[in-house]
Amino acid sequence: MLDETRLKNRPQCVLVKGKLEVRLDILENRDRSNDFADRQTTRREATAAERLVKAINDLAAATTQLARTDLAPAERRRLETLQLAARHTRDELQGNEADEDAADAFEADVVAELVDVQVPVLRAAIVRVQARHDALPA
């Protein structure tokens, strides 16, 4: 429960009102923050897509080379290691996409609901603090 009577003087009211307004500004500007986060996600996804393409290409190249019968044992082991690493990277990148998409969507829903609840509480608190400020002696 909010109890603005704990604020005993005007400077306390000014201080807390300023802090609450900063929090409110952050929440109300969440669309810009979300746009930034979306751009970051797009860049991250592009990087993951590039890594996936590289892993697929590395896997194909190693597989093609391993089909040769004239490979030295050391070269065969090197290519098998490369093939294994490329396969692992490919499988990891392909397998994580669905999990990450679902997790990110759920987290975004939770954050949106939290913000929707916080904004009215902050606005009400700011009004109450201002009223308390006005009621205190100068």
C-alpha positions in Angstrom: 0.0 0.0 0.0 1.3 3.4 -0.9 1.8 5.7 2.1 2.9 9.1 0.9 2.6 10.5 4.5 6.1 9.0 5.0 7.3 11.9 3.0 8.0 14.5 5.7 9.1 17.5 3.6 9.0 19.0 0.1 12.5 18.0 -0.9 11.7 14.3 -0.3 8.6 14.8 -2.4 10.6 16.4 -5.2 13.2 13.6 -5.1 10.7 10.7 -5.2 8.5 12.4 -7.8 11.6 12.8 -10.0 12.5 9.2 -9.6 9.0 8.0 -10.4 8.8 10.2 -13.4 12.0 8.7 -14.7 10.6 5.2 -14.3 7.4 6.3 -16.0 9.3 7.8 -18.9 11.2 4.6 -19.4 8.0 2.6 -19.4 6.2 4.9 -21.7 9.1 5.0 -24.1 9.1 1.2 -24.2 8.0 1.2 -27.8 11.3 2.8 -28.8 13.1 0.4 -26.6 11.2 -2.5 -28.1 12.1 -1.2 -31.6 15.7 -1.2 -30.5 15.4 -4.7 -29.1 13.8 -5.8 -32.4 16.7 -4.4 -34.3 19.1 -6.2 -32.0 17.2 -9.5 -32.5 17.3 -9.1 -36.3 21.0 -8.6 -36.2 21.4 -11.6 -33.9 19.2 -13.7 -36.2 21.2 -12.6 -39.2 24.4 -13.6 -37.5 22.9 -17.0 -36.6 21.7 -17.4 -40.2 25.2 -16.7 -41.5 26.6 -19.2 -39.0 24.1 -21.8 -40.2 24.9 -21.3 -43.8 28.7 -21.6 -43.0 28.0 -24.8 -41.0 26.0 -26.3 -43.9 28.7 -25.4 -46.4 31.5 -26.7 -44.1 29.5 -29.9 -43.7 29.0 -30.4 -47.4 32.7 -29.6 -48.2 33.9 -32.0 -45.5 31.5 -34.7 -46.7 32.6 -34.3 -50.3 36.3 -34.5 -49.3 35.7 -37.6 -47.1 34.3 -39.4 -50.1 37.7 -39.4 -51.7 39.6 -42.7 -51.2 43.1 -41.3 -51.5 43.1 -39.3 -48.2 46.0 -39.7 -45.7 44.8 -40.8 -42.3 45.7 -37.5 -40.7 43.7 -35.6 -43.3 40.8 -38.0 -42.9 40.7 -37.4 -39.1 40.9 -33.6 -39.7 38.0 -33.7 -42.1 36.0 -36.0 -39.8 36.5 -33.6 -37.0 35.5 -30.7 -39.2 32.4 -32.6 -40.4 31.4 -33.4 -36.8 31.8 -29.8 -35.6 29.9 -28.5 -38.6 27.1 -31.0 -38.0 26.9 -30.1 -34.4 26.8 -26.3 -35.2 24.1 -26.9 -37.8 22.0 -29.0 -35.5 22.3 -26.6 -32.6 21.4 -23.6 -34.7 18.4 -25.3 -36.3 17.2 -26.8 -33.0 17.4 -23.7 -30.9 15.4 -21.5 -33.3 11.9 -22.8 -32.3 12.7 -22.9 -28.6 14.1 -19.4 -28.6 11.2 -18.0 -30.7 8.7 -19.4 -28.3 10.6 -18.3 -25.2 11.2 -14.8 -26.6 7.5 -14.4 -27.4 6.4 -15.5 -24.0 8.9 -13.2 -22.3 7.7 -10.3 -24.4 4.1 -11.0 -23.4 5.1 -11.1 -19.7 7.0 -7.8 -20.0 4.1 -6.1 -21.8 1.7 -7.1 -19.1 4.1 -5.9 -16.4 4.5 -2.6 -18.1 0.7 -2.2 -18.5 0.3 -2.7 -14.8 3.1 -0.4 -13.7 2.2 2.6 -15.8 -1.1 3.4 -13.9 0.5 2.7 -10.6 3.3 5.1 -11.3 0.9 7.8 -12.6 -1.2 7.5 -9.4 1.9 7.6 -7.2 3.1 10.8 -8.9 -0.3 12.5 -8.4 -0.3 11.5 -4.7 3.3 12.7 -4.2 2.5 16.0 -5.8 -0.6 16.4 -3.6 1.6 15.6 -0.6 4.1 18.1 -1.7 1.5 20.8 -2.1 0.1 20.0 1.4 3.4 20.4 3.2 4.6 23.8 4.4 7.1 25.5 2.2 
